[in-house]
Amino acid sequence: MNSQFTKIVRIFLGIVLLFSGANKFFEFLPNPEADFLDSFGEVSYLLTFVGALEIVIAGFLLAKKWVAFSLILLAPISINILLFHLYVHPSTIAPAVVIGLFNAILIYKHWPQYRPLFM
């Protein structure tokens, strides 16, 4: 796979995660799912944790450090983003598909680093 392409995908994914994670703290982008997210109530720490994790993963991706590890951390988050938009807000599923697809592309690119986990 073209390394220039994967570099662009890695940087774009890092920027998207950085903005998404920062938005969970500073709320500078509109949140159409606010009612659903408010229903978490007592477990509001969960979104704070996910936001912090997204910022850390974005930092690793943008700095090109621990990329394979970051992608594994991002896999369950991207799956949940995709499922959330599929079941709760299907009209906004396009960005979720892009995040999942970019994560899958980068995991495929770094697959030799994951191979020992499956032997």
C-alpha positions, 0 to 999 in steps of 0.5 A: 500500500502506498506509504504516502496514502497511509501517511495522509490517512494516519494524519487525517484520523489523528486530526479527527480524533483530536477534535472529537476528543477535545469536543468532549471537554470543551463542547465547541461543536454542536452535539445532536445526540445530547439527549442520548448522551445525557441519559448516561447520568451517573456514568458521565466519566465514560465520555471524559475517559473516551475523550481523553483516550481519543486525544492520546491516540491522536497524539500518538498517530500525529507523532507517529509513535506507537501507531500499531498500539494506538490503532488497537486501542482505537478499534473498539472505540471506532466500532462503538462509534459506528454502531452508535450512529447506525442505531441511534442517529443513522443520518450521520453515519458517514463520518463513523464509516470514515473513521472505521474505514481509516482505522481498518486501512491502518491496521491492515498496513501495520498487520505484520506487527499484529501477526505474532498475536495470532500465532 
